[in-house]
Amino acid sequence: MEVGNVSKLSDFFLTGLTDDPQLQPILFVLFLFIYSVTVVGNLGLFTLIVVSPRLHTPMYFFLSNLSFLDFCYSSVTVPKMLMGFFPGYQTISFVGCMVQTSLFVIFCVTEFFLLASMAYDRYVAVCNPLLYHSVMSPKLCLQLVAASYAVGLINMVLLTSTTLHLIFCHSHVITHYFCDILPLLKLSCSDTHVLQLLLFVCGSFNVSVSLTIVLVSYISVFLAIIRIPSAQGKQKAFSTCASHLTAVTLYYGTTVFIYMRPSSEYLGGSGKLVSVFYTVVIPMLNPMIYSLRNKDVKETFCNVLEKIS
């Protein structure tokens, strides 16, 4: 067998979060509960926004897309992680690994730019309230969401196509709970400099461009808020941005911690813990962050329950 064919003919073994047989059932129940809350929360919020005319505004259009994206994002990694807690289900085929990696890249990158689009939406709402609905037209909102997915798709094509050229001729044990590019880099016995450079360039572009949009938008929002004369007006303006700022801080903080540092440091215990946070916990938290203190969402939810009952 030629060495170059090894990557096409072999399965990978995912070590998962732990190999402790006493801890595995506890973690399975915990993460099954978290995933169930994630699915119900995100699909529930998405459905609520779609069926409620009151929530057919640009802000909630972006929020519905974020909910759908978080559902997909979590579903790429968590089901396979749950299966990995059972003996005999830790393997994943080469094709399955590449599919998981591709989908993960698309959804991960798309979320960066969707959060940036939401920041721009808040900028227009606070700084140009009289022009909000004319500026944030349905056409522009669709274009921003489509552009976010397009950037994710371009990243996926570039990174996955390069990953496909890696050769795995030694260990096929991935010390992680899902297929990601960085742990695959550590397994490869071929030259990975091109992929590492591409990963750095794509990561730098995604973070710098999207984060610049977020920072410029919120600096402008902050300057507009401090010029509002009344304390009540300031509080109302800030409350429209607080939830999004929380989501941005959590997502950017964890993903940048993982992907913008040397790959040799990636697979430690802290790396797995942070990965759990942004692939499992954040998709569960986002519906709560955006809805628990949101008067419109709570009132609409209550109205829907009354109609059903």
C-alpha positions in Angstrom: 0.0 0.0 0.0 1.3 3.5 -0.9 1.7 5.8 2.1 -0.2 8.5 0.2 -3.3 6.4 0.2 -3.4 5.8 4.0 -5.5 8.9 4.6 -8.1 7.7 2.2 -8.4 4.2 3.5 -8.3 4.5 7.3 -10.7 5.5 10.0 -9.8 8.0 12.8 -10.2 7.3 16.5 -11.6 10.1 18.6 -10.4 10.0 22.2 -13.2 12.2 23.4 -13.3 14.2 26.6 -12.3 11.4 29.0 -11.5 7.7 29.1 -12.7 7.4 32.7 -15.5 4.8 32.6 -17.0 6.2 35.8 -17.1 9.8 34.5 -18.4 9.0 31.0 -22.0 8.2 32.0 -22.2 11.4 34.0 -20.8 13.5 31.2 -23.2 11.8 28.7 -26.2 12.8 30.8 -24.9 16.3 31.3 -24.2 17.0 27.6 -27.3 15.3 26.4 -29.3 17.7 28.7 -27.3 20.7 27.4 -27.8 19.6 23.7 -31.6 19.1 24.4 -31.8 22.6 25.8 -29.8 23.9 22.8 -32.1 22.3 20.3 -35.3 23.3 22.0 -34.1 26.9 22.8 -32.7 27.7 19.3 -35.4 26.0 17.2 -38.0 27.4 19.6 -36.7 31.0 19.2 -36.3 30.6 15.5 -39.9 29.3 15.1 -41.3 32.1 17.4 -39.6 34.8 15.3 -40.8 33.2 12.0 -44.5 32.8 13.0 -44.8 36.2 14.9 -45.4 39.3 12.7 -44.4 41.5 15.7 -40.9 40.1 15.5 -40.5 40.6 11.8 -37.8 43.3 12.2 -34.2 43.4 11.1 -32.9 42.7 14.6 -35.0 39.6 15.0 -34.3 38.5 11.4 -30.6 38.3 12.4 -31.5 36.7 15.7 -33.5 34.0 13.9 -30.5 33.3 11.7 -28.2 33.1 14.7 -30.6 30.6 16.4 -30.6 28.4 13.3 -26.8 28.7 13.0 -26.3 27.8 16.6 -28.5 24.7 16.2 -26.5 23.6 13.2 -23.2 24.5 14.8 -23.9 22.5 17.9 -25.3 19.5 15.9 -22.1 19.1 13.9 -20.1 18.2 17.0 -22.3 17.2 20.0 -24.1 14.1 18.6 -20.7 12.5 17.7 -19.3 13.5 21.1 -22.3 11.8 22.8 -21.8 8.6 20.8 -18.1 8.6 21.8 -19.0 8.0 25.5 -20.0 4.4 24.5 -17.4 1.8 23.7 -17.1 1.0 20.0 -18.4 4.3 18.8 -15.3 6.4 19.0 -14.2 5.9 15.4 -15.1 8.1 12.5 -14.4 7.5 8.8 -12.0 9.7 6.8 -15.0 10.9 4.7 -17.0 11.5 7.9 -14.2 13.4 9.4 -13.8 15.7 6.4 -17.6 16.3 6.3 -17.6 17.2 10.0 -14.6 19.5 9.6 -16.1 21.2 6.5 -19.4 21.9 8.2 -17.7 23.1 11.4 -15.6 25.6 9.4 -18.7 26.9 7.6 -20.7 27.5 10.7 -17.9 28.7 12.8 -16.8 31.4 10.3 -20.3 32.3 9.4 -21.1 33.1 13.1 -18.2 35.6 13.2 -19.7 37.7 10.3 -23.3 37.2 11.4 -22.4 38.7 14.8 -20.6 41.5 13.0 -23.8 42.1 10.9 -25.8 42.2 14.1 -23.4 44.8 15.5 -23.9 47.0 12.4 -27.7 46.6 12.9 -27.4 47.9 16.5 -25.2 50.8 15.2 -27.9 51.9 12.8 -30.7 51.5 15.3 -29.0 53.6 18.0 -27.1 56.2 15.8 -29.6 56.6 13.0 -33.0 55.6 14.5 -35.1 57.7 12.0 -33.4 56.0 9.1 -33.3 52.5 10.6 -35.9 50.8 8.6 -34.9 52.4 5.3 -31.2 51.6 5.8 -31.7 48.0 7.2 -34.0 47.0 4.4 -35.0 43.4 3.8 -32.7 43.3 0.8 -29.7 44.5 2.8 -30.4 42.1 5.7 -30.6 39.2 3.2 -27.3 40.3 1.6 -25.5 40.5 5.0 -26.7 37.0 6.0 -25.8 35.6 2.5 -22.4 37.3 2.6 -21.7 35.7 6.1 -22.4 32.3 4.7 -20.4 33.0 1.6 -17.3 33.8 3.6 -17.8 30.6 5.6 -18.1 28.6 2.4 -15.0 30.2 1.0 -13.0 29.4 4.1 -14.3 25.8 4.0 -13.3 25.3 0.4 -9.8 26.7 1.0 -9.1 24.9 4.3 -10.8 21.5 3.6 -9.3 21.2 0.1 -5.8 21.7 1.6 -6.5 19.4 4.5 -7.4 16.6 1.9 -3.8 16.6 0.8 -2.5 15.7 4.2 -1.0 12.2 4.6 -1.6 10.3 7.8 0.9 7.4 8.0 1.4 7.0 11.7 -1.2 7.4 14.5 -4.8 7.9 13.5 -5.8 8.8 17.1 -7.3 12.3 17.3 -7.0 13.5 20.9 -10.3 15.5 20.7 -14.0 14.8 20.6 -14.6 16.0 17.0 -12.6 16.3 13.8 -10.9 19.7 13.6 -8.1 21.0 11.4 -5.6 21.6 14.2 -5.6 18.1 15.7 -5.4 16.7 12.1 -2.3 18.9 11.6 -0.6 17.2 14.6 -1.3 13.7 13.1 0.0 14.4 9.6 3.4 13.2 8.6 3.5 15.4 5.4 4.5 19.0 5.1 1.8 21.1 6.8 3.4 24.6 6.4 1.0 25.6 3.6 -2.1 24.6 5.6 -0.7 26.2 8.8 -0.1 29.5 6.8 -3.5 29.3 5.2 -5.1 28.7 8.6 -3.4 31.7 10.1 -4.3 33.9 7.1 -7.9 32.9 7.1 -8.2 33.1 10.9 -6.5 36.5 11.0 -8.8 37.8 8.2 -12.0 36.5 9.8 -11.2 37.8 13.2 -9.7 41.2 12.2 -12.5 42.1 9.7 -15.5 41.0 11.7 -14.0 42.3 15.0 -13.3 45.7 13.4 -16.9 45.9 12.3 -18.0 45.1 15.8 -15.6 47.5 17.5 -16.3 50.4 15.2 -20.1 49.8 15.5 -20.0 49.7 19.3 -17.6 52.6 19.7 -20.1 54.7 17.7 -23.0 53.3 19.7 -21.2 54.2 23.0 -20.4 57.7 21.8 -24.1 58.2 20.8 -25.3 56.8 24.1 -23.2 59.2 26.3 -24.7 62.1 24.3 -28.3 61.1 25.3 -29.4 63.6 28.0 -31.7 61.4 30.1 -30.6 58.4 32.2 -33.7 56.5 31.0 -32.8 57.1 27.4 -29.2 55.9 28.0 -30.4 52.7 29.7 -32.9 52.0 27.0 -30.3 52.4 24.3 -27.7 50.3 26.1 -30.2 47.5 26.8 -30.7 47.0 23.1 -27.0 46.2 22.8 -26.2 44.4 26.1 -27.3 41.0 25.0 -25.3 41.1 21.7 -22.2 42.4 23.5 -22.4 39.4 25.9 -22.7 37.0 23.0 -19.8 38.6 21.1 -17.5 38.6 24.1 -18.2 34.9 24.8 -17.8 33.7 21.2 -14.8 35.8 20.2 -13.0 35.2 23.5 -13.2 31.4 23.3 -12.5 31.0 19.6 -9.6 33.4 19.5 -8.1 31.7 22.5 -8.2 28.4 20.6 -7.3 29.3 17.0 -5.0 32.3 17.3 -2.3 30.6 19.3 0.4 28.1 18.3 -1.0 24.7 17.2 1.4 22.9 19.5 -0.5 24.3 22.5 -3.9 23.3 21.1 -4.7 19.9 22.6 -4.1 20.5 26.3 -6.8 20.2 28.9 -7.5 23.9 28.7 -7.9 23.6 24.9 -10.6 20.9 25.2 -12.4 22.8 28.0 -12.6 26.0 25.9 -13.7 24.0 22.9 -16.6 22.5 24.9 -17.5 26.1 25.9 -17.8 27.5 22.3 -19.2 24.3 20.6 -21.6 23.1 23.4 -22.3 25.8 26.0 -22.5 29.0 23.9 -25.1 27.6 21.5 -27.2 26.8 24.6 -26.7 30.2 26.2 -27.4 32.4 23.2 -31.2 31.9 23.2 -31.3 32.7 26.9 -29.0 35.7 26.5 -31.3 37.2 23.8 -34.7 36.3 25.2 -34.7 36.3 29.0 -34.4 40.1 29.3 -36.2 40.8 26.0 -39.6 42.2 26.6 -40.8 41.6 23.0 -39.8 38.0 22.9 -41.3 37.2 26.3 -44.6 38.9 25.5 -44.8 37.2 22.1 -44.1 33.8 23.7 -46.9 34.4 26.2 -49.3 35.4 23.5 -48.5 32.2 21.5 -49.0 30.1 24.6 -52.4 31.7 25.2 -53.5 31.0 21.6 -52.4 27.4 21.9 -54.2 26.9 25.2 
